[in-house]
Amino acid sequence: MEKFYPMIVAAVLLCSFLIYKEWKRQNRARLLLRILSIILLVGSLLFLVIPITYQFTRTTNTKKLLLLTKGFENKLSKTERYFTLDSSVLQQVGSKRVKYLPDLPYYLRTHPEVSGLNVFGYGLSSDDLSNLRELSYEFQAAPEPSGFISVSWPNQVPLSSALNVQGVYDNKGNTPIQLLLEGAGSRLDSTTIAASQKTSFSLSTRPQQLGNAIYHLTVKRDDKQLTTEKIPFRTIEVPKMRIMVLASSPDFEFKFLRNWLFEDKYPAYFRTRISKDKFSTEQLNTAAKQAENFHASMFKEFDLIIADDEELAALPPSERATLNSRVSDGMGLLLRISEAKPVSSFGKLFLINAAVDSITTSIVPVITGDANKLKAIPASQPLFVEADPAKVSLVENAKGKILISSKLYGTGKIAATTISSTYSWMLAGASADYAKYWSHIINKTARKIEKKLIWQVKPQFPVTKEQGSIAFQTKTGSVLPKFTINKELRSTQQHPLLPFYWQSFGKMDHPGWNEFKVDDHASEEFFVYKPEDWTTVKLHGRLTENTAFAGCHNKDNTKQVDLTEKVTEEVSKWWFFGLFLISISFLWLEAKLLH
């Protein structure tokens, strides 16, 4: 306090001099108000420099830690002691109101009396929550932010296959917003989210370039860009599935399928029945010449058989037995059913409903799980596959009736379709719908091509300078794999129960594309985001995780123990600045009134 004595003396002298000048002034109107204003003016100037403090009593529950995270409501009690793990919260509130904890696990180990946490805001990270299993946990959640709630897309996309970006957007605004999928210098797809709506969305495109690419998901309102997020993915070239087609007679459906398979470079073999014992055969996109005489041993060379139900029924018993064995071993089988009562043993695995409808002259196929409907097919659809809990719907009509259904058969799959006029899309110029439909059916039914390396990066959006992990599987668990990230050797940890499952933990150092390699496998790449990318998705995920955690850990039977302490608080200088402005304004106005 001694250092302020010269300022106090100077303020007293200045105040005395100004009061003396006012006292000597001839016009003595409003003299008392002028003197009071001078005292307030000089006093406020003095207290802008000299801090004025007061004391109050603060109670801290030593059993319960009050923890602030981003998003907390700035209505804090002065009688409570708060803590935080976030330096930005410390800067926002101030060190006198909140104490910074650089390491929560260390603080809990050194303070065994703490038995629970009360967390405000968006909550703690998954790593922090994993250290709180034995503590009670209360969560005062922040309001949900407007924006993306969830989003997903494949990290790797086969060449010419669809890149599907799906998710949920919460538009809390009073006007609609537009979501744009942009890439390769153009707008690829778009959708609109209505005002004050939480709506799922699905955007898709077919990348044509190989290698790494970054598309963008842009949010616009009234042509004004609100935000844009990165969609990184890698287009890869995978071996085309080998397809055999067994047709009971020549028709447009298989003719157009043949042309599409040829243009899309699928290795395919066609056998079409011309008469009772005569067939025509054709081979596409393969160098090896198949035998003109069809035989059952050929089944093992294909990943998918597409056949008419009638043609399968006409196969000799030996060939049907071989086909049955191949499907059980993992091969796919797609049946085209044209009658209400299937005749083949495979077709009888499905129940077909015949609907009499003389009004409807078109069908609108809807791929299950895809919000975007395909274009209508101008044809009646009298047959539908009956729903069954043991089967999976692949395609439905607009009313939810099943057009294509699939079931497991050993390690393979059998699917039945009642659609026989998809060629109408090609005639109408809707080649994109035709390709989307057949790509979906083939990928869902055919034998899965085994990946050489199965891996996964966590979290969904790895961020620079934050903890992350890469998990991968090896064929054997007896040998420690050599694992590198950006050619830097990293340690790995073996799963205690699954010896072929390995993980590597660490911080992600480089934003953008990062390369990792396991043993002699081809190198793979993953994307590391900046902290500001996909903020609302991460916040929604954190809110959900913390709410669920609190629901399982919200009981605290320990007795509250309070610690009382005296706290010194400084009076805000804005009060004195306001008094200074009022005082000097009055003196200026009063002088004008005298003249």
Secondary structure as a PSIPRED ss2 file (coil, helix, strand):
# PSIPRED VFORMAT (PSIPRED V4.0)

   1 M C   1.000  0.000  0.000
   2 E H   0.000  1.000  0.000
   3 K H   0.000  1.000  0.000
   4 F H   0.000  1.000  0.000
   5 Y H   0.000  1.000  0.000
   6 P H   0.000  1.000  0.000
   7 M H   0.000  1.000  0.000
   8 I H   0.000  1.000  0.000
   9 V H   0.000  1.000  0.000
  10 A H   0.000  1.000  0.000
  11 A H   0.000  1.000  0.000
  12 V H   0.000  1.000  0.000
  13 L H   0.000  1.000  0.000
  14 L H   0.000  1.000  0.000
  15 C H   0.000  1.000  0.000
  16 S H   0.000  1.000  0.000
  17 F H   0.000  1.000  0.000
  18 L H   0.000  1.000  0.000
  19 I H   0.000  1.000  0.000
  20 Y H   0.000  1.000  0.000
  21 K H   0.000  1.000  0.000
  22 E H   0.000  1.000  0.000
  23 W H   0.000  1.000  0.000
  24 K H   0.000  1.000  0.000
  25 R C   1.000  0.000  0.000
  26 Q C   1.000  0.000  0.000
  27 N C   1.000  0.000  0.000
  28 R C   1.000  0.000  0.000
  29 A C   1.000  0.000  0.000
  30 R C   1.000  0.000  0.000
  31 L H   0.000  1.000  0.000
  32 L H   0.000  1.000  0.000
  33 L H   0.000  1.000  0.000
  34 R H   0.000  1.000  0.000
  35 I H   0.000  1.000  0.000
  36 L H   0.000  1.000  0.000
  37 S H   0.000  1.000  0.000
  38 I H   0.000  1.000  0.000
  39 I H   0.000  1.000  0.000
  40 L H   0.000  1.000  0.000
  41 L H   0.000  1.000  0.000
  42 V H   0.000  1.000  0.000
  43 G H   0.000  1.000  0.000
  44 S H   0.000  1.000  0.000
  45 L H   0.000  1.000  0.000
  46 L H   0.000  1.000  0.000
  47 F H   0.000  1.000  0.000
  48 L H   0.000  1.000  0.000
  49 V H   0.000  1.000  0.000
  50 I C   1.000  0.000  0.000
  51 P C   1.000  0.000  0.000
  52 I C   1.000  0.000  0.000
  53 T E   0.000  0.000  1.000
  54 Y E   0.000  0.000  1.000
  55 Q E   0.000  0.000  1.000
  56 F E   0.000  0.000  1.000
  57 T E   0.000  0.000  1.000
  58 R E   0.000  0.000  1.000
  59 T E   0.000  0.000  1.000
  60 T E   0.000  0.000  1.000
  61 N E   0.000  0.000  1.000
  62 T C   1.000  0.000  0.000
  63 K C   1.000  0.000  0.000
  64 K E   0.000  0.000  1.000
  65 L E   0.000  0.000  1.000
  66 L E   0.000  0.000  1.000
  67 L E   0.000  0.000  1.000
  68 L E   0.000  0.000  1.000
  69 T C   1.000  0.000  0.000
  70 K C   1.000  0.000  0.000
  71 G C   1.000  0.000  0.000
  72 F C   1.000  0.000  0.000
  73 E C   1.000  0.000  0.000
  74 N C   1.000  0.000  0.000
  75 K C   1.000  0.000  0.000
  76 L C   1.000  0.000  0.000
  77 S C   1.000  0.000  0.000
  78 K C   1.000  0.000  0.000
  79 T C   1.000  0.000  0.000
  80 E C   1.000  0.000  0.000
  81 R C   1.000  0.000  0.000
  82 Y E   0.000  0.000  1.000
  83 F E   0.000  0.000  1.000
  84 T E   0.000  0.000  1.000
  85 L C   1.000  0.000  0.000
  86 D C   1.000  0.000  0.000
  87 S H   0.000  1.000  0.000
  88 S H   0.000  1.000  0.000
  89 V H   0.000  1.000  0.000
  90 L H   0.000  1.000  0.000
  91 Q H   0.000  1.000  0.000
  92 Q H   0.000  1.000  0.000
  93 V H   0.000  1.000  0.000
  94 G C   1.000  0.000  0.000
  95 S C   1.000  0.000  0.000
  96 K C   1.000  0.000  0.000
  97 R C   1.000  0.000  0.000
  98 V E   0.000  0.000  1.000
  99 K E   0.000  0.000  1.000
 100 Y E   0.000  0.000  1.000
 101 L C   1.000  0.000  0.000
 102 P C   1.000  0.000  0.000
 103 D C   1.000  0.000  0.000
 104 L H   0.000  1.000  0.000
 105 P H   0.000  1.000  0.000
 106 Y H   0.000  1.000  0.000
 107 Y H   0.000  1.000  0.000
 108 L H   0.000  1.000  0.000
 109 R H   0.000  1.000  0.000
 110 T H   0.000  1.000  0.000
 111 H C   1.000  0.000  0.000
 112 P C   1.000  0.000  0.000
 113 E C   1.000  0.000  0.000
 114 V C   1.000  0.000  0.000
 115 S C   1.000  0.000  0.000
 116 G E   0.000  0.000  1.000
 117 L E   0.000  0.000  1.000
 118 N E   0.000  0.000  1.000
 119 V E   0.000  0.000  1.000
 120 F E   0.000  0.000  1.000
 121 G E   0.000  0.000  1.000
 122 Y C   1.000  0.000  0.000
 123 G C   1.000  0.000  0.000
 124 L C   1.000  0.000  0.000
 125 S C   1.000  0.000  0.000
 126 S H   0.000  1.000  0.000
 127 D H   0.000  1.000  0.000
 128 D H   0.000  1.000  0.000
 129 L H   0.000  1.000  0.000
 130 S C   1.000  0.000  0.000
 131 N C   1.000  0.000  0.000
 132 L C   1.000  0.000  0.000
 133 R C   1.000  0.000  0.000
 134 E C   1.000  0.000  0.000
 135 L C   1.000  0.000  0.000
 136 S E   0.000  0.000  1.000
 137 Y E   0.000  0.000  1.000
 138 E E   0.000  0.000  1.000
 139 F E   0.000  0.000  1.000
 140 Q E   0.000  0.000  1.000
 141 A E   0.000  0.000  1.000
 142 A C   1.000  0.000  0.000
 143 P C   1.000  0.000  0.000
 144 E C   1.000  0.000  0.000
 145 P C   1.000  0.000  0.000
 146 S C   1.000  0.000  0.000
 147 G E   0.000  0.000  1.000
 148 F E   0.000  0.000  1.000
 149 I E   0.000  0.000  1.000
 150 S E   0.000  0.000  1.000
 151 V E   0.000  0.000  1.000
 152 S E   0.000  0.000  1.000
 153 W C   1.000  0.000  0.000
 154 P C   1.000  0.000  0.000
 155 N C   1.000  0.000  0.000
 156 Q E   0.000  0.000  1.000
 157 V E   0.000  0.000  1.000
 158 P E   0.000  0.000  1.000
 159 L C   1.000  0.000  0.000
 160 S C   1.000  0.000  0.000
 161 S C   1.000  0.000  0.000
 162 A C   1.000  0.000  0.000
 163 L E   0.000  0.000  1.000
 164 N E   0.000  0.000  1.000
 165 V E   0.000  0.000  1.000
 166 Q E   0.000  0.000  1.000
 167 G E   0.000  0.000  1.000
 168 V E   0.000  0.000  1.000
 169 Y E   0.000  0.000  1.000
 170 D E   0.000  0.000  1.000
 171 N E   0.000  0.000  1.000
 172 K C   1.000  0.000  0.000
 173 G C   1.000  0.000  0.000
 174 N C   1.000  0.000  0.000
 175 T C   1.000  0.000  0.000
 176 P C   1.000  0.000  0.000
 177 I E   0.000  0.000  1.000
 178 Q E   0.000  0.000  1.000
 179 L E   0.000  0.000  1.000
 180 L E   0.000  0.000  1.000
 181 L E   0.000  0.000  1.000
 182 E E   0.000  0.000  1.000
 183 G E   0.000  0.000  1.000
 184 A C   1.000  0.000  0.000
 185 G C   1.000  0.000  0.000
 186 S E   0.000  0.000  1.000
 187 R E   0.000  0.000  1.000
 188 L E   0.000  0.000  1.000
 189 D E   0.000  0.000  1.000
 190 S E   0.000  0.000  1.000
 191 T E   0.000  0.000  1.000
 192 T E   0.000  0.000  1.000
 193 I E   0.000  0.000  1.000
 194 A C   1.000  0.000  0.000
 195 A C   1.000  0.000  0.000
 196 S C   1.000  0.000  0.000
 197 Q E   0.000  0.000  1.000
 198 K E   0.000  0.000  1.000
 199 T E   0.000  0.000  1.000
 200 S E   0.000  0.000  1.000
 201 F E   0.000  0.000  1.000
 202 S E   0.000  0.000  1.000
 203 L E   0.000  0.000  1.000
 204 S E   0.000  0.000  1.000
 205 T E   0.000  0.000  1.000
 206 R C   1.000  0.000  0.000
 207 P C   1.000  0.000  0.000
 208 Q C   1.000  0.000  0.000
 209 Q C   1.000  0.000  0.000
 210 L C   1.000  0.000  0.000
 211 G E   0.000  0.000  1.000
 212 N E   0.000  0.000  1.000
 213 A E   0.000  0.000  1.000
 214 I E   0.000  0.000  1.000
 215 Y E   0.000  0.000  1.000
 216 H E   0.000  0.000  1.000
 217 L E   0.000  0.000  1.000
 218 T E   0.000  0.000  1.000
 219 V E   0.000  0.000  1.000
 220 K E   0.000  0.000  1.000
 221 R E   0.000  0.000  1.000
 222 D C   1.000  0.000  0.000
 223 D C   1.000  0.000  0.000
 224 K E   0.000  0.000  1.000
 225 Q E   0.000  0.000  1.000
 226 L E   0.000  0.000  1.000
 227 T E   0.000  0.000  1.000
 228 T E   0.000  0.000  1.000
 229 E E   0.000  0.000  1.000
 230 K E   0.000  0.000  1.000
 231 I E   0.000  0.000  1.000
 232 P E   0.000  0.000  1.000
 233 F E   0.000  0.000  1.000
 234 R E   0.000  0.000  1.000
 235 T E   0.000  0.000  1.000
 236 I E   0.000  0.000  1.000
 237 E C   1.000  0.000  0.000
 238 V C   1.000  0.000  0.000
 239 P C   1.000  0.000  0.000
 240 K C   1.000  0.000  0.000
 241 M C   1.000  0.000  0.000
 242 R C   1.000  0.000  0.000
 243 I E   0.000  0.000  1.000
 244 M E   0.000  0.000  1.000
 245 V E   0.000  0.000  1.000
 246 L E   0.000  0.000  1.000
 247 A E   0.000  0.000  1.000
 248 S C   1.000  0.000  0.000
 249 S C   1.000  0.000  0.000
 250 P C   1.000  0.000  0.000
 251 D C   1.000  0.000  0.000
 252 F H   0.000  1.000  0.000
 253 E H   0.000  1.000  0.000
 254 F H   0.000  1.000  0.000
 255 K H   0.000  1.000  0.000
 256 F H   0.000  1.000  0.000
 257 L H   0.000  1.000  0.000
 258 R H   0.000  1.000  0.000
 259 N H   0.000  1.000  0.000
 260 W H   0.000  1.000  0.000
 261 L H   0.000  1.000  0.000
 262 F H   0.000  1.000  0.000
 263 E H   0.000  1.000  0.000
 264 D C   1.000  0.000  0.000
 265 K C   1.000  0.000  0.000
 266 Y C   1.000  0.000  0.000
 267 P C   1.000  0.000  0.000
 268 A E   0.000  0.000  1.000
 269 Y E   0.000  0.000  1.000
 270 F E   0.000  0.000  1.000
 271 R E   0.000  0.000  1.000
 272 T E   0.000  0.000  1.000
 273 R E   0.000  0.000  1.000
 274 I C   1.000  0.000  0.000
 275 S C   1.000  0.000  0.000
 276 K C   1.000  0.000  0.000
 277 D C   1.000  0.000  0.000
 278 K C   1.000  0.000  0.000
 279 F E   0.000  0.000  1.000
 280 S E   0.000  0.000  1.000
 281 T E   0.000  0.000  1.000
 282 E E   0.000  0.000  1.000
 283 Q E   0.000  0.000  1.000
 284 L E   0.000  0.000  1.000
 285 N C   1.000  0.000  0.000
 286 T C   1.000  0.000  0.000
 287 A C   1.000  0.000  0.000
 288 A C   1.000  0.000  0.000
 289 K C   1.000  0.000  0.000
 290 Q C   1.000  0.000  0.000
 291 A C   1.000  0.000  0.000
 292 E C   1.000  0.000  0.000
 293 N C   1.000  0.000  0.000
 294 F C   1.000  0.000  0.000
 295 H C   1.000  0.000  0.000
 296 A H   0.000  1.000  0.000
 297 S H   0.000  1.000  0.000
 298 M H   0.000  1.000  0.000
 299 F H   0.000  1.000  0.000
 300 K H   0.000  1.000  0.000
 301 E H   0.000  1.000  0.000
 302 F C   1.000  0.000  0.000
 303 D C   1.000  0.000  0.000
 304 L E   0.000  0.000  1.000
 305 I E   0.000  0.000  1.000
 306 I E   0.000  0.000  1.000
 307 A E   0.000  0.000  1.000
 308 D E   0.000  0.000  1.000
 309 D H   0.000  1.000  0.000
 310 E H   0.000  1.000  0.000
 311 E H   0.000  1.000  0.000
 312 L H   0.000  1.000  0.000
 313 A H   0.000  1.000  0.000
 314 A C   1.000  0.000  0.000
 315 L C   1.000  0.000  0.000
 316 P C   1.000  0.000  0.000
 317 P H   0.000  1.000  0.000
 318 S H   0.000  1.000  0.000
 319 E H   0.000  1.000  0.000
 320 R H   0.000  1.000  0.000
 321 A H   0.000  1.000  0.000
 322 T H   0.000  1.000  0.000
 323 L H   0.000  1.000  0.000
 324 N H   0.000  1.000  0.000
 325 S H   0.000  1.000  0.000
 326 R H   0.000  1.000  0.000
 327 V H   0.000  1.000  0.000
 328 S H   0.000  1.000  0.000
 329 D C   1.000  0.000  0.000
 330 G C   1.000  0.000  0.000
 331 M C   1.000  0.000  0.000
 332 G E   0.000  0.000  1.000
 333 L E   0.000  0.000  1.000
 334 L E   0.000  0.000  1.000
 335 L E   0.000  0.000  1.000
 336 R E   0.000  0.000  1.000
 337 I C   1.000  0.000  0.000
 338 S C   1.000  0.000  0.000
 339 E C   1.000  0.000  0.000
 340 A C   1.000  0.000  0.000
 341 K C   1.000  0.000  0.000
 342 P C   1.000  0.000  0.000
 343 V C   1.000  0.000  0.000
 344 S C   1.000  0.000  0.000
 345 S C   1.000  0.000  0.000
 346 F C   1.000  0.000  0.000
 347 G H   0.000  1.000  0.000
 348 K H   0.000  1.000  0.000
 349 L H   0.000  1.000  0.000
 350 F C   1.000  0.000  0.000
 351 L C   1.000  0.000  0.000
 352 I E   0.000  0.000  1.000
 353 N E   0.000  0.000  1.000
 354 A E   0.000  0.000  1.000
 355 A C   1.000  0.000  0.000
 356 V C   1.000  0.000  0.000
 357 D C   1.000  0.000  0.000
 358 S C   1.000  0.000  0.000
 359 I C   1.000  0.000  0.000
 360 T C   1.000  0.000  0.000
 361 T C   1.000  0.000  0.000
 362 S C   1.000  0.000  0.000
 363 I E   0.000  0.000  1.000
 364 V C   1.000  0.000  0.000
 365 P C   1.000  0.000  0.000
 366 V E   0.000  0.000  1.000
 367 I E   0.000  0.000  1.000
 368 T C   1.000  0.000  0.000
 369 G C   1.000  0.000  0.000
 370 D C   1.000  0.000  0.000
 371 A C   1.000  0.000  0.000
 372 N C   1.000  0.000  0.000
 373 K C   1.000  0.000  0.000
 374 L C   1.000  0.000  0.000
 375 K C   1.000  0.000  0.000
 376 A C   1.000  0.000  0.000
 377 I E   0.000  0.000  1.000
 378 P C   1.000  0.000  0.000
 379 A C   1.000  0.000  0.000
 380 S C   1.000  0.000  0.000
 381 Q C   1.000  0.000  0.000
 382 P C   1.000  0.000  0.000
 383 L E   0.000  0.000  1.000
 384 F E   0.000  0.000  1.000
 385 V E   0.000  0.000  1.000
 386 E C   1.000  0.000  0.000
 387 A C   1.000  0.000  0.000
 388 D C   1.000  0.000  0.000
 389 P C   1.000  0.000  0.000
 390 A C   1.000  0.000  0.000
 391 K C   1.000  0.000  0.000
 392 V E   0.000  0.000  1.000
 393 S E   0.000  0.000  1.000
 394 L E   0.000  0.000  1.000
 395 V E   0.000  0.000  1.000
 396 E E   0.000  0.000  1.000
 397 N C   1.000  0.000  0.000
 398 A C   1.000  0.000  0.000
 399 K C   1.000  0.000  0.000
 400 G C   1.000  0.000  0.000
 401 K C   1.000  0.000  0.000
 402 I E   0.000  0.000  1.000
 403 L E   0.000  0.000  1.000
 404 I E   0.000  0.000  1.000
 405 S E   0.000  0.000  1.000
 406 S E   0.000  0.000  1.000
 407 K E   0.000  0.000  1.000
 408 L E   0.000  0.000  1.000
 409 Y E   0.000  0.000  1.000
 410 G C   1.000  0.000  0.000
 411 T C   1.000  0.000  0.000
 412 G E   0.000  0.000  1.000
 413 K E   0.000  0.000  1.000
 414 I E   0.000  0.000  1.000
 415 A E   0.000  0.000  1.000
 416 A E   0.000  0.000  1.000
 417 T E   0.000  0.000  1.000
 418 T C   1.000  0.000  0.000
 419 I C   1.000  0.000  0.000
 420 S C   1.000  0.000  0.000
 421 S C   1.000  0.000  0.000
 422 T C   1.000  0.000  0.000
 423 Y H   0.000  1.000  0.000
 424 S H   0.000  1.000  0.000
 425 W H   0.000  1.000  0.000
 426 M H   0.000  1.000  0.000
 427 L H   0.000  1.000  0.000
 428 A C   1.000  0.000  0.000
 429 G C   1.000  0.000  0.000
 430 A C   1.000  0.000  0.000
 431 S H   0.000  1.000  0.000
 432 A H   0.000  1.000  0.000
 433 D H   0.000  1.000  0.000
 434 Y H   0.000  1.000  0.000
 435 A H   0.000  1.000  0.000
 436 K H   0.000  1.000  0.000
 437 Y H   0.000  1.000  0.000
 438 W H   0.000  1.000  0.000
 439 S H   0.000  1.000  0.000
 440 H H   0.000  1.000  0.000
 441 I H   0.000  1.000  0.000
 442 I H   0.000  1.000  0.000
 443 N H   0.000  1.000  0.000
 444 K H   0.000  1.000  0.000
 445 T H   0.000  1.000  0.000
 446 A C   1.000  0.000  0.000
 447 R C   1.000  0.000  0.000
 448 K C   1.000  0.000  0.000
 449 I C   1.000  0.000  0.000
 450 E C   1.000  0.000  0.000
 451 K C   1.000  0.000  0.000
 452 K C   1.000  0.000  0.000
 453 L C   1.000  0.000  0.000
 454 I C   1.000  0.000  0.000
 455 W E   0.000  0.000  1.000
 456 Q E   0.000  0.000  1.000
 457 V E   0.000  0.000  1.000
 458 K E   0.000  0.000  1.000
 459 P C   1.000  0.000  0.000
 460 Q C   1.000  0.000  0.000
 461 F C   1.000  0.000  0.000
 462 P C   1.000  0.000  0.000
 463 V E   0.000  0.000  1.000
 464 T E   0.000  0.000  1.000
 465 K C   1.000  0.000  0.000
 466 E C   1.000  0.000  0.000
 467 Q E   0.000  0.000  1.000
 468 G E   0.000  0.000  1.000
 469 S E   0.000  0.000  1.000
 470 I E   0.000  0.000  1.000
 471 A E   0.000  0.000  1.000
 472 F E   0.000  0.000  1.000
 473 Q E   0.000  0.000  1.000
 474 T C   1.000  0.000  0.000
 475 K C   1.000  0.000  0.000
 476 T C   1.000  0.000  0.000
 477 G C   1.000  0.000  0.000
 478 S C   1.000  0.000  0.000
 479 V C   1.000  0.000  0.000
 480 L C   1.000  0.000  0.000
 481 P C   1.000  0.000  0.000
 482 K C   1.000  0.000  0.000
 483 F E   0.000  0.000  1.000
 484 T E   0.000  0.000  1.000
 485 I E   0.000  0.000  1.000
 486 N C   1.000  0.000  0.000
 487 K C   1.000  0.000  0.000
 488 E E   0.000  0.000  1.000
 489 L E   0.000  0.000  1.000
 490 R E   0.000  0.000  1.000
 491 S C   1.000  0.000  0.000
 492 T C   1.000  0.000  0.000
 493 Q E   0.000  0.000  1.000
 494 Q E   0.000  0.000  1.000
 495 H C   1.000  0.000  0.000
 496 P C   1.000  0.000  0.000
 497 L C   1.000  0.000  0.000
 498 L C   1.000  0.000  0.000
 499 P C   1.000  0.000  0.000
 500 F C   1.000  0.000  0.000
 501 Y E   0.000  0.000  1.000
 502 W E   0.000  0.000  1.000
 503 Q E   0.000  0.000  1.000
 504 S E   0.000  0.000  1.000
 505 F E   0.000  0.000  1.000
 506 G E   0.000  0.000  1.000
 507 K E   0.000  0.000  1.000
 508 M E   0.000  0.000  1.000
 509 D C   1.000  0.000  0.000
 510 H C   1.000  0.000  0.000
 511 P C   1.000  0.000  0.000
 512 G E   0.000  0.000  1.000
 513 W E   0.000  0.000  1.000
 514 N E   0.000  0.000  1.000
 515 E E   0.000  0.000  1.000
 516 F E   0.000  0.000  1.000
 517 K E   0.000  0.000  1.000
 518 V E   0.000  0.000  1.000
 519 D C   1.000  0.000  0.000
 520 D C   1.000  0.000  0.000
 521 H C   1.000  0.000  0.000
 522 A C   1.000  0.000  0.000
 523 S C   1.000  0.000  0.000
 524 E E   0.000  0.000  1.000
 525 E E   0.000  0.000  1.000
 526 F E   0.000  0.000  1.000
 527 F E   0.000  0.000  1.000
 528 V E   0.000  0.000  1.000
 529 Y E   0.000  0.000  1.000
 530 K C   1.000  0.000  0.000
 531 P C   1.000  0.000  0.000
 532 E C   1.000  0.000  0.000
 533 D C   1.000  0.000  0.000
 534 W C   1.000  0.000  0.000
 535 T H   0.000  1.000  0.000
 536 T H   0.000  1.000  0.000
 537 V H   0.000  1.000  0.000
 538 K H   0.000  1.000  0.000
 539 L H   0.000  1.000  0.000
 540 H H   0.000  1.000  0.000
 541 G H   0.000  1.000  0.000
 542 R H   0.000  1.000  0.000
 543 L H   0.000  1.000  0.000
 544 T H   0.000  1.000  0.000
 545 E H   0.000  1.000  0.000
 546 N H   0.000  1.000  0.000
 547 T H   0.000  1.000  0.000
 548 A H   0.000  1.000  0.000
 549 F H   0.000  1.000  0.000
 550 A H   0.000  1.000  0.000
 551 G H   0.000  1.000  0.000
 552 C H   0.000  1.000  0.000
 553 H C   1.000  0.000  0.000
 554 N C   1.000  0.000  0.000
 555 K C   1.000  0.000  0.000
 556 D C   1.000  0.000  0.000
 557 N C   1.000  0.000  0.000
 558 T C   1.000  0.000  0.000
 559 K C   1.000  0.000  0.000
 560 Q C   1.000  0.000  0.000
 561 V C   1.000  0.000  0.000
 562 D E   0.000  0.000  1.000
 563 L E   0.000  0.000  1.000
 564 T E   0.000  0.000  1.000
 565 E E   0.000  0.000  1.000
 566 K E   0.000  0.000  1.000
 567 V E   0.000  0.000  1.000
 568 T E   0.000  0.000  1.000
 569 E E   0.000  0.000  1.000
 570 E E   0.000  0.000  1.000
 571 V C   1.000  0.000  0.000
 572 S C   1.000  0.000  0.000
 573 K H   0.000  1.000  0.000
 574 W H   0.000  1.000  0.000
 575 W H   0.000  1.000  0.000
 576 F H   0.000  1.000  0.000
 577 F H   0.000  1.000  0.000
 578 G H   0.000  1.000  0.000
 579 L H   0.000  1.000  0.000
 580 F H   0.000  1.000  0.000
 581 L H   0.000  1.000  0.000
 582 I H   0.000  1.000  0.000
 583 S H   0.000  1.000  0.000
 584 I H   0.000  1.000  0.000
 585 S H   0.000  1.000  0.000
 586 F H   0.000  1.000  0.000
 587 L H   0.000  1.000  0.000
 588 W H   0.000  1.000  0.000
 589 L H   0.000  1.000  0.000
 590 E H   0.000  1.000  0.000
 591 A H   0.000  1.000  0.000
 592 K H   0.000  1.000  0.000
 593 L H   0.000  1.000  0.000
 594 L H   0.000  1.000  0.000
 595 H C   1.000  0.000  0.000
